[in-house]
Amino acid sequence: MPEASEHRTALTDLWRAHMAAPFPPGLRGAERAGIDMVLLDASIAGCVSSWLDRDGSPDTRRLKIADRCVLDLDLDLVLPLLTETEEIAYFRRLRRMAALVSLPEN
């Protein structure tokens, strides 16, 4: 588990990269495994934003959302269904951010 400053730096760096990346056009309005891709993106973005705004202390609701999003991406639901390189990179980054939000900052 990363130390607090490494944790924050990792999440901040991922967030900056995410904010600079366009949403994959082929996934606008799309669902994979019954999961709305735009909503998944927005849910994780809200969790990350809250985590950063609250200095690493998101509320319980945001933690539950982040945990659910990690599961949606991990359990062979979404990531294996993505085929385009940019889609895979975009949602892997989202998965890493959601996982960091879910981890307690030491």
Backbone as a chain_set.jsonl record, in Angstrom:
{"seq": "MPEASEHRTALTDLWRAHMAAPFPPGLRGAERAGIDMVLLDASIAGCVSSWLDRDGSPDTRRLKIADRCVLDLDLDLVLPLLTETEEIAYFRRLRRMAALVSLPEN", "coords": {"N": [[0.844, -1.182, 0.0], [0.615, 2.228, -0.857], [2.396, 5.014, 0.632], [1.015, 7.934, 2.317], [1.681, 10.426, 0.94], [2.606, 9.397, -1.489], [0.338, 8.052, -2.315], [-1.517, 10.16, -2.657], [-0.129, 11.615, -4.634], [-0.039, 9.734, -6.723], [-2.8, 9.448, -7.288], [-3.46, 12.08, -7.939], [-1.839, 12.498, -10.211], [-2.924, 10.576, -11.978], [-5.506, 11.624, -12.152], [-5.048, 14.102, -13.405], [-4.121, 13.199, -15.901], [-6.399, 11.883, -16.711], [-8.273, 13.974, -16.911], [-7.248, 15.288, -19.081], [-7.677, 13.562, -21.121], [-9.778, 12.616, -23.809], [-13.154, 11.386, -23.658], [-13.707, 8.095, -24.754], [-14.94, 8.003, -28.0], [-16.45, 5.91, -29.143], [-17.801, 4.845, -27.039], [-19.696, 6.548, -26.107], [-22.903, 6.848, -24.937], [-23.063, 4.137, -24.766], [-23.441, 0.803, -23.445], [-21.868, -1.686, -21.527], [-21.955, -4.956, -20.546], [-24.336, -4.343, -19.334], [-23.777, -1.999, -18.036], [-23.718, 1.43, -17.946], [-21.487, 3.302, -19.703], [-20.768, 6.031, -19.707], [-21.945, 6.878, -17.329], [-20.508, 5.301, -15.516], [-17.953, 6.412, -15.815], [-18.514, 9.055, -14.938], [-19.305, 8.545, -12.303], [-16.975, 7.54, -11.087], [-15.291, 9.734, -11.519], [-16.572, 11.652, -9.91], [-16.122, 10.533, -7.391], [-13.316, 10.628, -7.219], [-12.86, 13.388, -7.429], [-14.178, 14.261, -5.105], [-12.611, 12.94, -3.173], [-10.126, 14.202, -3.545], [-10.854, 16.891, -3.016], [-11.582, 16.698, -0.373], [-9.285, 16.186, 0.968], [-8.359, 13.478, 0.942], [-10.305, 12.147, 2.383], [-12.973, 10.856, 1.678], [-16.589, 10.788, 1.76], [-18.744, 8.231, 3.173], [-20.659, 7.353, 1.317], [-19.469, 7.948, -1.16], [-17.247, 6.274, -1.019], [-18.49, 3.767, -1.136], [-19.553, 3.904, -3.703], [-17.177, 4.064, -5.221], [-16.034, 1.565, -4.592], [-17.986, -0.139, -5.727], [-17.709, 0.551, -8.42], [-15.096, -0.316, -8.938], [-15.503, -3.049, -8.696], [-17.322, -3.432, -10.822], [-15.63, -2.958, -12.976], [-13.666, -4.881, -12.582], [-14.646, -7.579, -12.325], [-14.68, -9.205, -14.647], [-16.598, -7.915, -16.07], [-16.667, -5.354, -17.458], [-14.037, -4.411, -18.47], [-12.94, -6.642, -20.02], [-14.623, -6.538, -22.208], [-13.999, -4.389, -23.713], [-12.499, -3.209, -26.673], [-10.999, -1.42, -28.178], [-7.859, 0.236, -28.12], [-7.63, 2.822, -26.942], [-9.97, 2.93, -25.442], [-9.576, 0.848, -23.602], [-7.274, 1.779, -22.221], [-8.297, 4.154, -21.132], [-10.349, 3.25, -19.39], [-8.943, 1.515, -17.751], [-7.337, 3.329, -16.415], [-9.339, 4.721, -15.052], [-10.191, 2.634, -13.393], [-7.913, 2.254, -11.799], [-7.879, 4.717, -10.474], [-10.322, 4.606, -9.039], [-9.757, 2.459, -7.376], [-7.661, 3.538, -5.838], [-9.031, 5.558, -4.49], [-10.623, 3.973, -2.925], [-8.838, 2.817, -1.186], [-7.524, 3.274, 2.106], [-5.868, 6.266, 3.021], [-2.648, 6.39, 4.174]], "CA": [[0.0, 0.0, 0.0], [1.46, 3.411, -0.92], [2.323, 5.969, 1.728], [0.045, 9.003, 2.072], [2.082, 11.363, -0.112], [2.647, 8.641, -2.738], [-1.068, 7.783, -2.628], [-2.072, 11.411, -3.173], [0.563, 11.924, -5.884], [-0.505, 8.792, -7.742], [-4.168, 9.785, -7.668], [-3.429, 13.389, -8.6], [-1.279, 12.315, -11.552], [-3.933, 9.881, -12.776], [-6.611, 12.559, -12.355], [-4.623, 15.061, -14.445], [-4.119, 12.489, -17.186], [-7.794, 11.609, -17.052], [-8.919, 15.224, -17.305], [-6.715, 15.68, -20.39], [-8.04, 12.541, -22.111], [-11.182, 12.649, -24.232], [-13.921, 10.159, -23.466], [-13.687, 7.334, -26.014], [-16.164, 8.291, -28.749], [-17.235, 4.706, -29.398], [-18.522, 4.43, -25.833], [-20.744, 7.519, -25.76], [-24.228, 6.252, -25.02], [-22.933, 2.673, -24.829], [-23.419, -0.027, -22.244], [-21.136, -2.939, -21.588], [-22.406, -5.825, -19.449], [-25.435, -3.657, -18.672], [-23.255, -0.846, -17.291], [-23.612, 2.634, -18.757], [-20.082, 3.699, -19.655], [-20.671, 7.442, -19.318], [-22.276, 6.934, -15.909], [-19.376, 4.728, -14.8], [-16.94, 7.46, -15.849], [-18.949, 10.165, -14.076], [-19.317, 8.081, -10.913], [-15.595, 7.502, -10.592], [-14.798, 11.113, -11.49], [-17.126, 12.282, -8.717], [-15.425, 9.982, -6.226], [-11.957, 11.167, -7.207], [-12.967, 14.81, -7.127], [-14.513, 14.365, -3.686], [-11.436, 12.501, -2.417], [-9.13, 15.269, -3.617], [-11.391, 18.074, -2.346], [-11.691, 16.45, 1.072], [-7.955, 15.796, 1.452], [-8.224, 12.042, 1.133], [-11.331, 11.628, 3.303], [-14.295, 10.907, 1.058], [-17.684, 10.321, 2.596], [-19.065, 6.81, 3.071], [-21.384, 7.113, 0.07], [-18.494, 7.954, -2.268], [-16.445, 5.057, -0.903], [-19.302, 2.657, -1.637], [-19.62, 4.057, -5.161], [-15.864, 3.691, -5.761], [-15.916, 0.108, -4.463], [-18.863, -0.756, -6.726], [-17.12, 0.785, -9.739], [-13.953, -1.224, -9.065], [-16.072, -4.373, -8.966], [-17.875, -3.427, -12.178], [-14.523, -3.029, -13.923], [-12.816, -6.042, -12.316], [-15.242, -8.909, -12.335], [-14.909, -9.633, -16.03], [-17.807, -7.289, -16.585], [-16.469, -4.285, -18.432], [-12.738, -4.344, -19.141], [-12.744, -7.63, -21.099], [-15.498, -6.261, -23.338], [-13.47, -3.254, -24.461], [-11.633, -3.711, -27.732], [-10.138, -0.363, -28.703], [-6.742, 0.562, -27.236], [-7.914, 4.033, -26.15], [-11.024, 2.574, -24.476], [-8.956, 0.039, -22.553], [-6.413, 2.663, -21.426], [-9.163, 5.099, -20.418], [-11.056, 2.596, -18.291], [-7.949, 1.013, -16.787], [-6.977, 4.469, -15.577], [-10.477, 4.926, -14.146], [-10.178, 1.561, -12.404], [-6.829, 2.554, -10.846], [-8.302, 5.836, -9.629], [-11.351, 4.129, -8.11], [-9.078, 1.623, -6.376], [-6.931, 4.422, -4.914], [-10.031, 6.217, -3.641], [-11.128, 2.959, -1.997], [-7.807, 2.507, -0.194], [-7.302, 4.338, 3.088], [-4.598, 6.967, 2.878], [-1.866, 6.227, 5.429]], "C": [[0.888, 1.244, 0.0], [1.315, 4.282, 0.327], [1.421, 7.121, 1.316], [0.453, 9.92, 0.924], [2.155, 10.659, -1.471], [1.229, 8.365, -3.241], [-1.685, 9.015, -3.292], [-1.446, 11.765, -4.519], [0.081, 11.016, -7.006], [-1.902, 9.158, -8.228], [-4.221, 11.117, -8.401], [-2.897, 13.269, -10.023], [-2.274, 11.615, -12.483], [-5.093, 10.811, -13.119], [-6.263, 13.572, -13.453], [-4.636, 14.419, -15.824], [-5.547, 12.231, -17.652], [-8.497, 12.869, -17.569], [-8.446, 15.688, -18.686], [-7.149, 14.72, -21.5], [-9.503, 12.684, -22.517], [-11.866, 11.318, -23.923], [-13.931, 9.407, -24.791], [-15.0, 7.491, -26.783], [-17.046, 7.072, -28.999], [-18.046, 4.236, -28.203], [-19.566, 5.446, -25.378], [-22.098, 6.866, -25.97], [-24.213, 4.731, -25.025], [-23.023, 2.047, -23.442], [-22.57, -1.247, -22.535], [-21.528, -3.729, -20.358], [-23.51, -5.14, -18.641], [-25.022, -2.433, -17.879], [-23.081, 0.312, -18.259], [-22.2, 3.194, -18.606], [-19.885, 5.161, -19.252], [-20.96, 7.587, -17.827], [-21.141, 6.363, -15.06], [-18.249, 5.75, -14.712], [-17.297, 8.586, -14.876], [-18.931, 9.77, -12.602], [-17.91, 8.079, -10.328], [-15.016, 8.906, -10.523], [-15.316, 11.856, -10.266], [-16.438, 11.815, -7.452], [-14.016, 10.555, -6.099], [-11.976, 12.636, -6.829], [-13.261, 15.033, -5.642], [-13.313, 14.007, -2.82], [-10.394, 13.609, -2.392], [-9.589, 16.518, -2.875], [-11.415, 17.928, -0.831], [-10.384, 15.926, 1.661], [-7.854, 14.324, 1.811], [-9.236, 11.418, 2.066], [-12.716, 11.707, 2.663], [-15.366, 10.391, 2.015], [-17.993, 8.851, 2.296], [-19.762, 6.485, 1.756], [-20.425, 7.045, -1.112], [-17.608, 6.705, -2.216], [-17.204, 3.847, -1.433], [-19.399, 2.699, -3.159], [-18.299, 3.614, -5.789], [-15.671, 2.179, -5.705], [-16.755, -0.608, -5.517], [-18.274, -0.612, -8.131], [-15.91, -0.121, -9.965], [-14.46, -2.624, -9.391], [-16.63, -4.46, -10.382], [-16.764, -3.588, -13.215], [-13.73, -4.328, -13.783], [-13.434, -7.389, -12.629], [-15.602, -9.387, -13.741], [-16.187, -9.049, -16.599], [-17.494, -6.331, -17.719], [-15.143, -4.389, -19.177], [-12.544, -5.397, -20.236], [-13.598, -7.367, -22.342], [-15.02, -5.086, -24.19], [-12.448, -3.758, -25.47], [-10.652, -2.677, -28.267], [-9.077, 0.009, -27.664], [-7.054, 1.766, -26.355], [-9.011, 3.766, -25.117], [-10.428, 1.812, -23.294], [-8.101, 0.919, -21.646], [-7.255, 3.604, -20.562], [-9.801, 4.434, -19.201], [-10.121, 1.879, -17.317], [-7.518, 2.13, -15.853], [-8.107, 4.763, -14.587], [-10.49, 3.883, -13.03], [-9.096, 1.822, -11.346], [-7.23, 3.692, -9.918], [-9.344, 5.391, -8.608], [-10.728, 3.277, -7.015], [-8.322, 2.485, -5.364], [-7.892, 5.154, -3.977], [-10.513, 5.247, -2.564], [-10.124, 2.608, -0.902], [-7.698, 3.618, 0.832], [-5.929, 4.961, 2.85], [-3.872, 6.871, 4.204], [-1.221, 7.517, 5.84]], "O": [[1.833, 1.313, 0.787], [0.275, 4.292, 0.985], [1.096, 7.283, 0.14], [-0.348, 10.168, 0.023], [1.807, 11.251, -2.492], [0.96, 8.436, -4.44], [-2.299, 8.918, -4.355], [-2.151, 12.171, -5.444], [-0.179, 11.48, -8.116], [-2.162, 9.178, -9.431], [-4.953, 11.259, -9.381], [-3.447, 13.874, -10.943], [-2.443, 12.016, -13.634], [-5.602, 10.791, -14.24], [-7.086, 13.861, -14.323], [-5.102, 15.017, -16.794], [-5.858, 12.347, -18.837], [-9.231, 12.815, -18.555], [-9.169, 16.402, -19.38], [-7.004, 15.029, -22.683], [-10.371, 12.854, -21.661], [-11.232, 10.263, -23.929], [-14.142, 10.012, -25.843], [-16.062, 7.145, -26.265], [-18.269, 7.198, -29.06], [-18.88, 3.338, -28.326], [-20.247, 5.229, -24.375], [-22.4, 6.386, -27.062], [-25.245, 4.103, -25.263], [-22.726, 2.673, -22.425], [-22.56, -1.767, -23.651], [-21.442, -3.22, -19.24], [-23.613, -5.326, -17.429], [-25.826, -1.881, -17.127], [-22.386, 0.192, -19.268], [-21.775, 3.522, -17.499], [-18.938, 5.487, -18.536], [-20.28, 8.348, -17.138], [-20.848, 6.895, -13.989], [-17.656, 5.932, -13.648], [-16.459, 9.013, -14.082], [-18.577, 10.582, -11.747], [-17.685, 8.557, -9.216], [-14.318, 9.237, -9.564], [-14.57, 12.615, -9.647], [-16.196, 12.608, -6.542], [-13.579, 10.919, -5.007], [-11.186, 13.074, -5.993], [-12.656, 15.896, -5.007], [-13.028, 14.694, -1.839], [-9.841, 13.921, -1.337], [-8.793, 17.143, -2.174], [-11.285, 18.909, -0.099], [-10.378, 15.3, 2.72], [-7.324, 13.968, 2.864], [-9.057, 10.28, 2.502], [-13.539, 12.532, 3.061], [-15.076, 9.652, 2.956], [-17.551, 8.308, 1.284], [-19.486, 5.452, 1.147], [-20.56, 6.174, -1.972], [-17.26, 6.147, -3.256], [-16.623, 2.995, -2.106], [-19.337, 1.665, -3.823], [-18.295, 2.876, -6.774], [-15.196, 1.579, -6.669], [-16.296, -1.571, -6.131], [-18.335, -1.544, -8.934], [-15.721, -0.637, -11.067], [-13.912, -3.303, -10.26], [-16.428, -5.463, -11.066], [-16.943, -4.279, -14.217], [-13.179, -4.823, -14.767], [-12.751, -8.262, -13.165], [-16.693, -9.905, -13.978], [-16.79, -9.623, -17.506], [-18.01, -6.489, -18.825], [-15.136, -4.449, -20.406], [-12.022, -5.063, -21.3], [-13.323, -7.914, -23.41], [-15.572, -4.82, -25.258], [-11.633, -4.627, -25.161], [-9.582, -3.035, -28.759], [-9.369, 0.086, -26.471], [-6.777, 1.743, -25.155], [-8.973, 4.329, -24.023], [-10.738, 2.096, -22.137], [-8.196, 0.814, -20.424], [-6.946, 3.817, -19.39], [-9.793, 4.997, -18.107], [-10.49, 1.663, -16.163], [-7.35, 1.918, -14.652], [-7.85, 5.025, -13.412], [-10.762, 4.201, -11.873], [-9.328, 1.635, -10.152], [-6.958, 3.645, -8.719], [-9.259, 5.76, -7.437], [-11.128, 3.364, -5.854], [-8.34, 2.196, -4.168], [-7.589, 5.342, -2.799], [-10.779, 5.648, -1.431], [-10.507, 2.158, 0.178], [-7.77, 4.793, 0.473], [-4.963, 4.271, 2.524], [-4.421, 7.233, 5.245], [-0.533, 7.566, 6.859]]}, "num_chains": 1, "name": "protein.A"}
